[in-house]
Amino acid sequence: MAINNQTIEVNIDELVLHGFSPLERYQIATDLQIELTRLFTGKGLPASFNKGMRIDRLHAGSFQSGNGNKTISIGSQIAGSVYDSFSTEKNKALK
């Protein structure tokens, strides 16, 4: 994705989802990508991206689905957790 004339790449090799139908996985992944793009575009790049980083493993936490479209809600929540993790001290150590 291109943000402010910078190109960044976020590669998620594996997204493990418990409690969801296999049929929902593609929609959740698409919603995750859309929300991550929105967050990077709207909030900008975290300072840790200036140095480059690699996170080998990230636990995005547990999420509650609402009464609306469950996959959009979950994809957005995962994206928020991933975006927030880029600037945490815990994950800086995983570079």
C-alpha positions as CSV (number, residue, x, y, z in Angstrom):
1,M,0.0,0.0,0.0
2,A,1.2,3.5,-0.6
3,I,0.9,6.1,2.2
4,N,2.1,9.7,1.8
5,N,4.4,8.7,-1.2
6,Q,5.8,5.8,0.9
7,T,5.2,2.2,0.0
8,I,4.9,-0.2,2.9
9,E,4.3,-3.9,2.9
10,V,2.6,-5.7,5.7
11,N,2.7,-9.5,5.1
12,I,0.5,-11.6,7.3
13,D,1.6,-15.2,6.6
14,E,-1.0,-16.8,8.8
15,L,-4.2,-15.6,10.5
16,V,-5.5,-18.0,13.0
17,L,-9.2,-17.6,13.8
18,H,-10.9,-19.8,16.4
19,G,-14.7,-20.1,16.5
20,F,-15.4,-19.0,12.9
21,S,-16.7,-20.9,9.9
22,P,-14.1,-21.6,7.3
23,L,-16.4,-19.9,4.9
24,E,-15.9,-16.6,6.8
25,R,-12.1,-16.5,6.6
26,Y,-11.8,-14.7,3.2
27,Q,-14.2,-12.0,4.2
28,I,-12.5,-11.5,7.6
29,A,-9.1,-11.2,5.8
30,T,-10.5,-8.8,3.3
31,D,-12.0,-6.6,6.0
32,L,-8.7,-6.7,7.9
33,Q,-6.8,-5.5,4.8
34,I,-9.4,-2.7,4.2
35,E,-9.2,-1.5,7.8
36,L,-5.4,-1.7,8.0
37,T,-5.2,0.5,4.8
38,R,-7.7,2.9,6.3
39,L,-5.7,3.1,9.6
40,F,-2.3,3.7,7.9
41,T,-3.8,6.3,5.6
42,G,-5.7,8.1,8.3
43,K,-3.3,7.9,11.2
44,G,0.0,7.6,9.3
45,L,2.9,5.3,9.9
46,P,4.0,4.5,13.4
47,A,7.5,5.7,14.3
48,S,8.7,2.1,14.4
49,F,8.3,1.9,10.6
50,N,11.1,4.5,10.1
51,K,13.6,1.8,11.3
52,G,12.0,-1.2,9.7
53,M,10.7,-4.0,11.8
54,R,9.8,-7.6,11.8
55,I,7.3,-9.2,14.1
56,D,7.5,-12.9,14.1
57,R,4.4,-13.5,16.0
58,L,1.6,-11.3,17.2
59,H,-1.3,-12.2,19.4
60,A,-4.2,-9.8,18.5
61,G,-6.3,-10.8,21.4
62,S,-9.9,-11.9,21.8
63,F,-12.8,-10.1,20.2
64,Q,-16.5,-9.9,20.7
65,S,-18.8,-9.9,17.6
66,G,-21.8,-7.6,17.7
67,N,-25.3,-8.1,16.2
68,G,-24.2,-6.6,12.8
69,N,-21.9,-8.2,10.2
70,K,-19.7,-10.3,12.3
71,T,-16.8,-10.6,9.8
72,I,-16.5,-6.9,9.3
73,S,-16.5,-6.3,13.0
74,I,-13.8,-8.9,13.6
75,G,-11.7,-7.9,10.7
76,S,-11.8,-4.2,11.9
77,Q,-10.9,-5.2,15.5
78,I,-8.0,-7.4,14.4
79,A,-6.7,-4.5,12.2
80,G,-6.9,-2.1,15.1
81,S,-5.0,-4.5,17.3
82,V,-2.3,-5.1,14.7
83,Y,-1.9,-1.4,14.0
84,D,-1.6,-0.5,17.7
85,S,0.9,-3.3,18.2
86,F,3.4,-1.7,15.8
87,S,4.3,1.0,18.4
88,T,4.3,-1.1,21.6
89,E,7.5,-1.8,23.5
90,K,6.7,-5.5,23.6
91,N,6.8,-5.8,19.8
92,K,9.8,-3.5,19.3
93,A,11.8,-6.2,21.0
94,L,10.7,-8.7,18.3
95,K,12.5,-6.8,15.5
